[in-house]
Amino acid sequence: MADDQFDAALDLLRRLNPKHTTQNVSHICSLVPSLEEELLASVDQPLEVRRCKKTGRDYLLCDYNRDGDSYRSPWSNEFEPEIEGAEVPTEKVRKMEVKANEAFDVYRELYYEGGISSVYFWSLDDGFAGVVLLKKSSSPSSRASGVWDSIHVLEVQDRGRLAHYKLTSTVILNLGSQAEALGEMDLSGNMTRQVTADLAVDGGAEGEGHVINVGKMVEDMESKMRNLLQEVYFGKAKDVVGDLRSN
């Protein structure tokens, strides 16, 4: 029965407007509370922003830095609000996490010219896993609105001088415009892609080689997904507008 309810919830979410995924998940969880943990872990939602009380820097929230109702800041490595017994990365993994946050903060500024980035790592038996989050929103005062959320989940298995990387990336795109001459437009959707690779691990003892490899994989994946989104979303919208004008 529980599996049927979970499958039905996922099927329903796929058919509803991706722009309202957060509200829809909340409504389903209020109807069937037993599905909350599974849905939060399985459904990619637009990223929320919170400010770190200790450092004053913004960070992104997701299921991977959540423990109950608390979220861990990548800048302070502390949960807010504070909870007892919460798991934090080991010293080795935390050093990699700090390096990765520094690297993707530069990547964010170069590629997005703004926005917010957060990286979270945790240990596995034969390596480590993590998530790279990026968010960019247009100015809320503009008549045209746009939000880009990218979620890159990775698993890394150490194999001596080589490591096996598995990257699963999801992009959530919301675009809208409202003007008296053109009317209102709302274009929303998401896309998920996966890639694996065996790469040599070069660098210092603090996991710099892993950070470099993950950075290259995320950069390549985002470039490919941007091109696909341009073809699918913007190309299709252009075809529709062209058909309307020619009829």
N, C-alpha and C positions, 0 to 999 in steps of 0.2 A: 504494500500500500504506500509506504513512504517513498519507494523508488518511483512509483507511478506519479505521485504528487510532484516529486522533484523534476522528472522528465516533462510533466505538463507545465510546470513553472518556467523551465528553460524554453520550451516551445512557445509559450505565451510571450516571454520577453523578446524572443527573436522577431515576433510579429508586430510589436509595439514600437513607437518612435524612439530611436536610440537616444534622442535628446533628453528624454524623461526616464532614463533607466534607473537613476537613483530613487526617484519617487515611486516608480513601479515596483522595484525590489522592496522598498519599505512597506508598500501596501500589501504585497504578497506575504511578507514576514509577519505583518500584523494579523493576517488571516490564518496563516499556518506557522506559528512560532517555531515549530520543530525544524523547519527548513532554513532558519536564519544562518547558521554557521556554514552549511553547505553552499547556500546561494552567495554569501559574501566571499567565500573562497573560490567560487567557480565563475562568477559573473564580473566582467570588467566594467567598471563604472567610471564616469568622469572624475578626475582627481580633485580632492578638496585641499585647501590650503590652511595651514595653521602657523602661527608665529611662535618660535622657540622663546620661552620666557627667560632662559638663562643667557642666550646669545643675542636675542633680538632679530634673528634671521628667519625667513619664511621657509617652511618645508612642506612636503606633500604627504598626504595620508593615503594609505592603502591597507589591504588585509595583511600584508607582509610585515608591517611595523606596528600592528595592532595587538593588544592583549586586553581582552574585554572592551572597556570603553576608553582605554588609554592608548596613546600612540608615542612611539619612541622617536625623538628628534635625532637626525643624523649628525647634527652639529654638537650637541651636548652629550649624546648617548644616554639620555635619561628619558623615562616615560613621563608623560604629562596627561592627566594628573598622576602623581607618584603612586606606585603600587608596590607591595612587598613581594619578593620572590620572582619578579619578572626576569625572563631570560634576556641576556645581552650577549653580543658576540664575544668570542674568546679574544685574548690580546692579539694574537696573530691575525685573525679575521678582521678585527677592528682596525688594525693598522692598514690593511688593504682597503677597508671601507672608507677610511679618511682620505687615502690617496685617490680612490675612485671619485669621491665627492669633489675633491679639488679639480680633478681632470675634467669631469663633466660640467662643472661650473664654468670652466673656460670654454668647453664645447658649446654649452648653452648660449653664452654671450656671443660667440663667433657665428653660430648658425641661426640663432633665433633673435639675437639682438634684444634680449630681455627674457621675460618668463622666469620660471622656477625649475630647479632640478633637485632631485634627491636620489641617493643610492643607499641600498640596504643589503648587507651580506649576513649570512648565517652558515654554520658548519654542517657538513654532511659526513657520513662515515668514511667515504673515500674521496673527499674533496670539500667543496663548498657550493653554496647557491646564493642567488641574489636577485635584486630587481633594480632596474634603472628607470626612473620616472622623469618625464619632461612635460611641462605644461606652458602654453603661451596663449594669452587672451588678448583680443583687440581692445581698444579703448571703449569703455562702456558708454561714453558720451557720443560716440559716432553712431550714425544711422545704420551703418553696416557693422554687424557683430560677427565674431569668429573665435572659436576655441579649438585648440589642438592639444590632445592628450596622447602621449605615447607611453606604453608600458612594456618594458623589455625584461622578461623573466629568464634567468639563465641558471644552468646546472653545469658544474665543472668537476670532472673526474681526473685526479692526478695520476699520471702514468709515467713517472720518472721525469725524463726531460721533455716529454710530450704531455699534453692535457687534452681531454676530450670535452668540447664545449657544445652545449645544446641551448639554443636561443629561441624563445617564443615571443614574438612581438605583436602587440595590438595597438592600432591607432584609432582613436575616437575623434571624429571631425564633426564640428557643428558650425554651419555657416548660415547667416541670415541677413536680410536687408529689408528696410522699410522706408519707402519714399512715396510722396504723393503722386509723382509722375509714373513710377514703375510699379507701385503696389508693394505687396509683402511677399517675400520668398524665404523658405526655410529648407535647408539642405543638411541632412544629418545622416551619419552612418558610421560603421566601423569595419576594420579589416584586420585579419590575423594571419601571420605567416611564421614559418618555423624553418630553422636551418641548423645543421650540425657541422662541426669541423674539428680536426685534430691538428693542433698548432704547437710549435716549439715554445717553451717558456723561457724567455731571457729576461734578465733584469736582476734587481737587488733582492735581498732576503725578505723584504717587506711586501713581496707579492707584486712588484711593479710590472713584471712580465705578464701576469694575469690581467692587470688593469689595462695594459697596452692592447692585449689581444681582445678583451671585451670591448674596449673603445673602438677598435677597428671594425668589429662585427656589428656593433650598434650603428656606427656611422654608415656602413654599407647597407644595412637593412633599412635604415630610415631613408636613404637616398632612393632605394628601389621602391619602397612603399609610397614615397611622395610622387614618383613617376607614375605608379599604378593608380593612385588616387586622382592624379591630374587626367589620366586617360579615362577612368571610369566615371568620376563625378563630373568634372568640368567638361570633358568631351561629350558625355551624354546630355548634360544641360545645354550645351551649345547646339547639339543636334535637334533637341526639342524646340529650342527657340527658333532655329532655322526653319524647321517644319511649320511652326506656327506663322512665321512671317511669309512663307511661300504659299500658304493656303488662303 
